[in-house]
Structures are given as C-alpha cells and as structure tokens.
Amino acid sequence: MDDRALIQQQLALSHRLLKYTLNDIADQDAQQIPSAAVSPIVWHVGHVALVNFSFAGGRDAVRAKLPDTYPGLFATGTGGKADYPAFGAVVTALDDSDAALAATVAEADLSTAVEGPFEAWRNHAEMFAFSNNHRWYHIGKITTLRALLGKPRLFG
C-alpha cells in the first residue's frame, strides 16, 4: 500500500468511527457540558470540521464552506459554553469537510512542503497523517463525554 492509499484508508476509518460515536447523540446531549474541563460534543465535531476544511484548502476553504460563525465557535482555544448551531448542521459540516479532505488527499502532491505548528508536519503527506491523528484525539474526548453523559461504551 502506498502513502496515499494508507492516508485515505486511515481517514475513512477515523471518519467512520467518529460518526459511530455520534449515532445516538441528540442535540441536547451534544450541547451539554458535564464537566467544565471538557468542551461539549458539538464543539469537538465542529472543531474537526473546521480543521478538516483548513487541511483541505486553508482559510479560503473554511470561508467558502462554513458559516461565518464557525471559526469563532470552533477554532483552537475556543469551546466551553456558547450558542452553538444545531448538532445536525454541525454533523453535516463534518461530513462535508471529510469529503473535501478526501478529495484533496486524492489530488495533492504529497511531497509538497508545508510546515505545521510545533513542527508537526513538513509536507502534505505528514499533514494528512496528522489530520487523522487529530480526529482520534477528538474521538477520545467524545467517548469521555459519552461516559459522562451516561451513554453506552462503544469500544475500548
């Protein structure tokens, strides 16, 4: 399996499992903050969507594909109590962002140099691999929130 095929397979898997953690989450559940130390599920989903679009095309992709309020609600360093959009709309944005990222991965020159914060990546291949790891981090946060909400344990 080449790098592109591996990245595509891993992104498809992480998207599928992220969606699996959301399949029984109602809007009311998604908006709850059961612990002040963790942002609500809706924030995690919106944040992943925002970051996916950023990886898929930068700020232009974010501006073109998401409502103007999303960066202020879902950027790194935000979270907590806020007037979030309906959960269904945020999940739709997540799906759209996954499709945009998948299309970008399919076409990108993986060797193109691009630097990430904290030297997290140096080229497109590493950036796309990081985007998969980023999703898993938020899957972990969502599974913790699920437990705090009394939802069933899905895996692990």
N, C-alpha and C positions, 0 to 999 in steps of 0.2 A: 504494500500500500504506500503510495507516495504522500508527501506532506499535505497536499491539497485535499486528497481523499480522506486522510486522517482528520484534518481540521473539520471538514464537512461532516464526517460521521460523528465526531465528538460534539459539535454544535447542535446537530439534530438530536442527539441523545440528551444533552443538557436542556434543550428547549422542551422536549417531550416530558422529562421528569419534573421540570419546573411547572409545566402545565398540570401534571399529575398532582402536585402538591396543592393546586388551586381548585380542583374539580368540585370540592364540597364547601368552598368558601363563599358565603353570601356577602353582599355589600356591607352589611352591618358588621360581620366578622372582620372583613378586610380593613375596616376603618378603626377597629378597636386598638387601644394601646394597653395591653395587660401588664406591661412593665415599662416604667419610664426610661429604662435603659435601652429599649429597642423600639425603633420606628414601626408603624403598623404595616401589615402585609401590603396594602395598597401602595405604600411608599416604595417598598422593595421591588414590586412589579414595575411601577412607573420608572424607577431608577434604572432597572435593567433595560427597559425600552429606550430610555434616553441615551444610555451608554451604547446600546446596540446601534442606534442611528448614528451616533457620533463615530463609532468604529466603521460604519458603512459609508460615511461621506462627510464627516465633520459637522461643523456648525451649520453649513448650508443644508445638509440633510435633516438636521434637527429642526431648523426653521421651516423647511418645506413640508415636513411630515407630521409634526406635532403641534398642538395648540400652543399659543404664546405663553400660557401659564405653566407649562410643564417644566421648563428649565428652573424656574423659581421654586417649584414644588419638589422636584426630584433630583436636582444636582447633588453632587457630593457635598456634604456639610449641611444639607437641609434635613428634613424629617421631623418627627415628633407630631404634635397636634397641629393640624392645618385643615383648610377647607379643600379636601381632595375631590377630584372628579369621581363620578360613579365608577365602581370597580369594573363593571363590564366594559366601559370605554377604555380603561387603562389596560385591561387584558387584550382588547383589540389592538391597542397600540403596541403591546408586547408582540403579538403575532405579526403585525406589520413590520416591526423592527427586525424580527427574526428573518422574515422573508428578504428584507433589504440587505441584511448582513450576509445571508446565504448567497444572494446574487452577487454581492461584492466579492466574497471569497471565491466564487466560481470564475470571476474575470480578472482578479487582481494579479499583478506581478508580485509574487510572494517575496521576492528578494529586494523589492524597493525599500530603501532606507526610510525609516520613520522612527523617531525616538519617543518613548513613553516616559511618564513621570517616574522618578526613582530608578531610572534605567531598567524599567520593567520589560521593555522590548526595544529592539533596534531595527526591525523590519516588519513588513506586513505579516509574514508567517508567524512571527513571535507575538505580534499584536492580536492576531486572530486566536492564537492559542491562549493568550491571556484573557481574551473575552470569554472563552469557555470557562476558565478558572473563576472569573468574576461571577459568572452565573452560579457556579457551585457554591460560592461563598453565600450568595443570597438564598439559594435553596436551603442551606443550613440555617440561616436566620428565620426563614419562613417555617421550617419544621419546628424550630424552637417556639415560634409564635403559635403554631398549631397546638403544640403541647400545652402552652399557657392558656389557650382558649378551650382546652378540653377536647380537642379533635383527635381522632384515631391516629396512631403511629403508622405511617405508611411504609417505611423501610428503616433499616439500621437498628 
